[in-house]
Amino acid sequence: MATIRVNGRQREVPSAPDTPLLYVLMNDLELKGPRFGCGLAQCGSCSVLIDGVETRSCVTPLRSVGSKSITTLEGLPADNPVSRAMTAEQAVQCGYCFNGMIIKATELLSKNKKPTEPQIRTAMKGHLCRCGNYPRILRAIQRAAGVVNA
Amino acid sequence: MLRREFLKAGGAIIIGFQLNAQTRTPVAGPPNANQIDTWLAIHADNTATFYVGFAELGQGNSTALLQIAAEELDLGLDQLSTINLDTHVTPNQGGTYSSASIARGGPQVRTAAAEARQALLKMASAQLGAQVDQLTVARGIVSGGGRTVTYGALIGDKQFNLAFTGNAPVKKPAEYKIVGQRPARKDTPAKVNASYAYLQHARIPGMLHARIVRPRGQRAYGAGAKIVSVNEASIQNIPGARVLRKEDFLGVVANTEWDAVKAAQQLQVTWDNTPSLPAFDKLFTQMRAEKTEDRIVLERGNLASANAAHTVTRVVRGPYQMHAPFAPNGALADVKADSALIITSSQDVYATRQQLARVLGLTQQQIRVQYAEGAGTYGHSCYDDCAQAAALLSQLAGKPVRLQFMRHDEHGWDLYGPAHIGECKATADAQGKLTSYEYHGWQHNWANVETSEQLTGVAAAERPGAAAAQVSPLNLGSMYVIPNLKLVNHKVSVQGYLRGAWLRSPLDLSFSFASEQAIDHLAFELGLDPYEFRKRNMTDVRWLGVLDAVAQAAKWTPRKPYANPSNANLVTGRGIGLGTHLQSWGAAVADIEVNKQTGKVRAKHMYGALDAGQVVNPGIVEAQITGQLVQTVSRLLLEEVKFNETGVTTLDWNSYPVLRFDECPEVTPVVVQRLTERSSGAGEETMAAASAAMANAFFDATGVRMEEYPLTPARVLAALKKK
């Protein structure tokens, strides 16, 4: 048993220490935010915030997490500005990438409250969207930052 | 699904998976489509459940179809919900492909809702003591004779017991309050707050975690994957891990997911590596030289008689491309001696059930297939293969299993969109009128036996009669008035090539890359504006409508292709194109930038116009157009399945790149709304046009016609050098 801190709570998890954090969150804790996409840190569907830094949980072994604070999509406030803006812009199609999109955009806005469009594009380029909805996601992030209005 | 209903049906309880608390007792389906109760249930709380036979694949049909139902029933969209497809609950409306949800499913939903409303009004009339034609309805509250009654009070959770005749009158478009509007998608809130249950979240108590074990990257279709030896001892350090095998079908199960992943990685297998595929750089030469099955798809007039003052010939090649759903497919299976439950992201639960019956040796009635949304699939990705693999592993293990394909499984064993060779010749007279058009296309058909089934010893086979796997008259010349025309399909045998199936807008990107470049080049030879040249040769108002709509959106001004050659390294180009898939009308304009020094092409702005008849939710269709434009840019610039003689080698997002955020163009989607026309498809019909517009923009920028896509830097530099 290891103890990790997830969304502000201490959680005991049965997984072996070499288990990627993704499987711990998905299977031991039954969270629906971080999800499997590639297992190679290439796509961003498994992203979580670890001490505020966007991290690919599919290649992060449980043993490396220690006492750091893990935040998943579930741990963001229900009315967080990024999720609200994604809804307002109707940016979702299949929505599978949205865990990573929202986590990454939240990290970006925590460091840079008014990012420019090129800054958003650069920050987000490690997160793939196969439905091709980048234009609406971009607009949603701008809306969340208050860079553009509704 | 209520817990007791699952137990009654002998099925499994799915954890974290609330299918619907208001569904009916499951019986082996499909339920009788001729009964109103099959389609909807009105609940006591004055809400309704509509049982839709189309899958929500991310395209938004679960909202749009309910808009149609809400409109006819006079309910608010918030009062309606639907459930996931289930062979024991939902009607069989056919597969969710060919962009058919609204085109084919819309009329069924509409007439069923209208007929239910008619029955409800009769009940209300008796209850309220007022004539039916004196009644009004708003949000399921019927008013008449100074009193009101709700649908819920009239029939709440009881059966209509009414035959579905299809004869009830439906509303006129002029009366619509919900259809044609842009309500927010019903699935969005759950998808942004992590409460949405994707297939990847489904669990069955007592299940094992499973992975398949195959060579990395498929060999030729029909060659299978032959096991020489398996060293089961190589995973004995993983407690509980087991090797499961049936002929050449191989997998592992374990108690935890990570143990299953490790076991699949660690298991020592020797595969027969006899080469089975053409060398990558010989693919098109080999395809073109094959003995093919030839068929004239369409012929009119006489090509030889055409006035050919100007003749343009284009020979183009399109690559194999993959679906690459953002999540690899998964499936859960609980197979017993005389029953099976399978949970899958299939586009067609009934077709999946039919195949599973063959694979498992059960009857279709013994198998229950439930749909759960995975990541967008854009056609026939590995969902059937994965469902069959899960079913086989559960049967072999004697326990329920959850199978997750790894990224290399999905990339490497996909049913790829087939490669294509197109040879197009078009002529025009000196006045700029098209006089003849000839197209020859080479490609192989789709595969009909999934890999899992094949590995158990069933022979590979072609899909019979696949209409979309041949050159399409709709995309090849039909938008123009051309007196002399001939389209010939040269079908290559699927054996010896990669496994193929429908990939969003099948073959259309290749067709238009050939055809619309030929048309565009005639405009160039004639010194005409390519927009004007097209208009001059068109009479169909639907085609003219989208052409004008896109030209207007892009602020198209008269221009000749490659009119201002530039010596600069960075050049820009603008192109226009038309295209469709099986229905609807699409047009696109592309603004691109070409770096002649590096060969890098960037799409700067894509405009796409679509006429899909009556568009139920223009906001959703604009999202569809946006996705089509962006995915087309990805496919035109980056996507190409690569292989060597022993197998596919593009097994992840680095070797098979797709368009990223920083390279994404601006997009302008335009819906040409025609409320009084029949709805037609909206999920894939601007892609061909966008492909053509990009190719023509490239010529506008460089004066070079590309013969092959994707337009990678190496291919672009080679083409520029040849100029």
Chai-1 contact restraints between the chains, C-beta under 6 A:
chainA,res_idxA,chainB,res_idxB,connection_type,confidence,min_distance_angstrom,max_distance_angstrom,comment,restraint_id
A,T19,B,W258,contact,1.0,0.0,6.0,A-B,restraint_1
A,Y23,B,E257,contact,1.0,0.0,6.0,A-B,restraint_2
A,Y23,B,W258,contact,1.0,0.0,6.0,A-B,restraint_3
A,N27,B,E257,contact,1.0,0.0,6.0,A-B,restraint_4
A,E30,B,G16,contact,1.0,0.0,6.0,A-B,restraint_5
A,K32,B,A194,contact,1.0,0.0,6.0,A-B,restraint_6
A,K32,B,H201,contact,1.0,0.0,6.0,A-B,restraint_7
A,G33,B,A194,contact,1.0,0.0,6.0,A-B,restraint_8
A,R35,B,Q200,contact,1.0,0.0,6.0,A-B,restraint_9
A,G37,B,F326,contact,1.0,0.0,6.0,A-B,restraint_10
A,G37,B,A327,contact,1.0,0.0,6.0,A-B,restraint_11
A,C38,B,R407,contact,1.0,0.0,6.0,A-B,restraint_12
A,L40,B,D652,contact,1.0,0.0,6.0,A-B,restraint_13
A,Q42,B,W653,contact,1.0,0.0,6.0,A-B,restraint_14
A,C43,B,W653,contact,1.0,0.0,6.0,A-B,restraint_15
A,L73,B,A194,contact,1.0,0.0,6.0,A-B,restraint_16
A,E74,B,A194,contact,1.0,0.0,6.0,A-B,restraint_17
A,S83,B,V192,contact,1.0,0.0,6.0,A-B,restraint_18
A,M86,B,V192,contact,1.0,0.0,6.0,A-B,restraint_19
A,T87,B,T188,contact,1.0,0.0,6.0,A-B,restraint_20
A,T87,B,V192,contact,1.0,0.0,6.0,A-B,restraint_21
A,Q90,B,G619,contact,1.0,0.0,6.0,A-B,restraint_22
A,V92,B,T188,contact,1.0,0.0,6.0,A-B,restraint_23
A,V92,B,K191,contact,1.0,0.0,6.0,A-B,restraint_24
A,Q93,B,G58,contact,1.0,0.0,6.0,A-B,restraint_25
A,C94,B,G58,contact,1.0,0.0,6.0,A-B,restraint_26
A,C94,B,A375,contact,1.0,0.0,6.0,A-B,restraint_27
A,C94,B,G376,contact,1.0,0.0,6.0,A-B,restraint_28
A,G95,B,K191,contact,1.0,0.0,6.0,A-B,restraint_29
A,Y96,B,F326,contact,1.0,0.0,6.0,A-B,restraint_30
A,Y96,B,A327,contact,1.0,0.0,6.0,A-B,restraint_31
A,Y96,B,A375,contact,1.0,0.0,6.0,A-B,restraint_32
A,C97,B,F326,contact,1.0,0.0,6.0,A-B,restraint_33
A,F98,B,K191,contact,1.0,0.0,6.0,A-B,restraint_34
A,F98,B,V192,contact,1.0,0.0,6.0,A-B,restraint_35
A,R121,B,F661,contact,1.0,0.0,6.0,A-B,restraint_36
A,R121,B,D662,contact,1.0,0.0,6.0,A-B,restraint_37
A,T122,B,D662,contact,1.0,0.0,6.0,A-B,restraint_38
A,M124,B,F661,contact,1.0,0.0,6.0,A-B,restraint_39
A,K125,B,R660,contact,1.0,0.0,6.0,A-B,restraint_40
A,K125,B,F661,contact,1.0,0.0,6.0,A-B,restraint_41
A,K125,B,D662,contact,1.0,0.0,6.0,A-B,restraint_42
A,R130,B,F326,contact,1.0,0.0,6.0,A-B,restraint_43
A,R130,B,G376,contact,1.0,0.0,6.0,A-B,restraint_44
A,C131,B,G58,contact,1.0,0.0,6.0,A-B,restraint_45
A,C131,B,G376,contact,1.0,0.0,6.0,A-B,restraint_46
A,C131,B,G627,contact,1.0,0.0,6.0,A-B,restraint_47
A,G132,B,G627,contact,1.0,0.0,6.0,A-B,restraint_48
A,G132,B,V630,contact,1.0,0.0,6.0,A-B,restraint_49
A,G132,B,Q631,contact,1.0,0.0,6.0,A-B,restraint_50
A,N133,B,G627,contact,1.0,0.0,6.0,A-B,restraint_51
A,Y134,B,F661,contact,1.0,0.0,6.0,A-B,restraint_52
A,Y134,B,C664,contact,1.0,0.0,6.0,A-B,restraint_53
A,P135,B,T626,contact,1.0,0.0,6.0,A-B,restraint_54
A,P135,B,V667,contact,1.0,0.0,6.0,A-B,restraint_55
